[in-house]
Amino acid sequence: MTNQREMQALLRRELKEYLATISDLTADERKELREWVAEGNSVYGNGYYMCDGNGDPMDYITAERTVTDMRNNPQDYNIKPFEDTPPEDLETDDDDLPF
């Protein structure tokens, strides 16, 4: 089993290899990615647990860019605006539940 130091070394090596493959990172993305890895996360994972069309986890940068695009262009993702109150036709009475 690897210890914490070995894991951090592995994650830093993974980060270095990943950075060599992506050329269009902004300074902010690079900083966020380094912080993500410093917290013990892989560049090939994301905090949203988002996957691509094949069901494979998105890497951190792809997920962050996707979420940003979803926020900026909700119409492209069939996302409705957030509402503070549930719709009136939504039943919230738990008394009818069988359990």
Protein Blocks (a to p, Z undefined) as FASTA:
>chain_A
ZZfklmmmmmmmmmmmmmmmpckbcfklmmmmmmmmmnopafkbcfklpacfkopacdfk
lmmmmmmmmmmmmmlnopacddfbdcfklcfbfklpcZZ
